[in-house]
Amino acid sequence: MQWDLGLEGLALLAAIALVFGVAAGLLVGGGRPRRLWAIGLGAVACFGAGLVTSEGVFGSSTEQDLQPYVDGLTRDEVLLSSVLTTVVVVVAMRYLARHGHEPHLRHARPAVGRHRALHP
């Protein structure tokens, strides 16, 4: 695999990932810590998915095959992969919140019932 992504392509990919990360933070709901987790996780996941999509899946395609093509970045394919990645992040975070598996809330829950003696 040949990596031909230039600085302009990386900057555009980072901007797209940040926008979709903010969208994930807005869609996930909840308090500020949960939204910040969603923004960070969404941005990193979209950047990784965009990098794999642009360079891994469509890396061997020519500039004539893929339009628009910005400094080695296949923009339309990256946007589509970012939408799908954002949906997965939002659904996963909502599922985890519903079932109480959020790592930043683990110590914030009050001890209830017979486990109260274990948590002084």
C-alpha angles and dihedrals in degrees: 000000000000118000109214100161110134131201093269090051092048091049091050091048091050091049092049091048092050093050092050090045090055089047089053090051091052094046098046094061126193129099131332097272092052092048092049090051089051093049093050096042093043094049094048093044093048092048091051094044091047092050092050092045096048100039104023106037102026099022095107095051119102127241089252091055095053125046131212096034116174116190093318095323120117096215102190094048091047091051091051093048090048092053091051092045092050091051090051092048093049094046092047093049092048090049092050092047091052092051096041100246100128109131096213092054097047095097096035097070116098118241110253134186125350092349091065091092090056092057110054 
